[in-house]
Amino acid sequence: QVQLVESGGGLVQPGGSLRLSCAASGNIFSIRVMDWYRQAPGKQRELVASIFSSGSTNYADSVKGRFTISRDSKNTVYLQMNILSPEDTAVYLCRGRGTTGQGFFDLWGQGTQVTVSS
C-alpha cells in the first residue's frame, strides 16, 4: 500500500515563502508523475505544478515564476512557494501516479493548510 504524506504548511505573511514536502512510502516501483493541487473554500481544485519522471515540470499561470516543484529522490517531492499572497491560501494536496510491485497507483495525500495573512 502506497501512502503520500504532505507537510510544511502553515501561516505566513504576504511576500513570504514556504516549502511543502510530499513523502511517498510503500511498495513503490516507480513514480511517473507527482502533482501539487490546491483547494480553497468555494473554489475549484486547481492543478498548481507537476513534475514527471523525466524531470520536466509545468506550472499553472497563477504561480509561474513564484513556485518551483522539485525532487530530491524518487520518493519525495517539494513545492517551494515564494512571494506568497492571500490568494495562495488553500489546502495543498499532492497526487502521485506510478507503479507498485503489484500494479498501478494513483493516490492523493491528506493535504496541508497554507494560510497567507498579515
C-alpha positions in Angstrom: 0.0 0.0 0.0 1.4 3.4 -1.1 0.9 6.4 1.1 1.5 10.1 0.4 2.0 12.5 3.3 2.3 16.3 2.9 4.0 18.6 5.3 5.3 22.1 5.6 2.1 24.1 5.6 1.4 26.9 8.0 0.8 30.6 8.4 3.0 33.0 6.5 2.8 36.8 5.8 2.3 38.2 2.4 5.5 38.2 0.5 6.9 35.3 2.5 8.0 31.9 1.5 7.1 28.3 2.4 8.3 24.9 1.3 6.0 22.0 1.1 7.0 18.3 1.1 5.3 15.2 -0.2 6.8 12.0 1.0 5.7 8.8 -0.7 6.2 5.4 1.0 5.2 1.8 0.5 5.8 -0.8 -2.2 6.8 1.7 -4.9 8.5 0.5 -8.0 8.5 3.8 -9.8 6.8 7.2 -9.7 5.8 8.6 -13.1 4.2 11.9 -12.1 3.8 13.9 -9.0 1.4 16.9 -8.9 0.6 19.6 -6.4 -3.0 20.8 -6.3 -4.7 23.4 -4.2 -8.3 23.7 -2.9 -9.6 26.9 -1.5 -13.1 27.2 0.1 -15.7 27.9 -2.6 -13.3 27.4 -5.4 -12.5 24.5 -7.8 -9.5 22.4 -7.2 -6.6 23.8 -9.2 -3.5 22.0 -10.5 -0.6 24.0 -9.4 2.5 22.2 -10.6 3.6 18.8 -12.0 6.9 17.0 -12.2 7.5 14.0 -14.4 9.9 11.1 -14.2 12.0 12.8 -16.9 12.4 15.8 -14.7 10.2 18.0 -16.8 7.9 20.4 -15.0 4.9 22.5 -15.7 3.0 25.2 -13.7 -0.2 27.0 -13.5 0.0 30.5 -14.9 -1.1 31.9 -11.5 2.1 30.5 -9.8 4.6 30.6 -12.7 7.8 32.4 -11.7 6.9 32.1 -8.0 6.6 28.4 -7.3 9.1 25.6 -8.0 8.5 21.9 -7.9 11.4 19.6 -7.4 12.6 16.2 -6.3 15.4 15.2 -4.0 14.7 11.5 -4.6 12.1 9.4 -6.4 10.0 9.3 -3.2 10.0 12.9 -2.0 8.7 16.0 -3.9 8.8 19.6 -2.9 7.0 22.8 -3.7 8.9 25.9 -3.0 6.5 28.8 -2.8 7.8 32.4 -2.9 6.2 35.8 -2.9 3.1 34.4 -1.4 -0.2 36.4 -1.4 -3.5 35.8 0.3 -4.8 34.4 -3.0 -2.5 31.4 -2.4 -4.3 30.4 0.8 -5.6 26.9 0.3 -5.2 23.3 1.3 -2.4 21.9 -0.8 -2.5 18.3 -1.9 -0.1 16.1 -3.6 -1.0 13.4 -6.1 1.2 10.6 -7.1 0.9 8.2 -10.1 3.2 5.3 -10.8 3.6 1.6 -10.3 4.0 -0.7 -7.3 5.2 -4.2 -7.2 1.6 -5.3 -8.0 0.2 -2.7 -10.3 -0.5 1.0 -10.9 -1.3 3.6 -8.3 -3.0 7.0 -8.4 -3.2 8.4 -4.9 -3.7 11.7 -3.0 -2.2 12.9 0.2 -4.3 14.2 3.0 -3.4 17.8 2.4 -1.6 20.6 4.2 -3.1 24.0 5.0 -1.3 27.1 3.7 -2.6 30.4 5.1 -1.2 33.7 3.8 -2.3 36.6 6.0 -1.0 39.7 7.7 
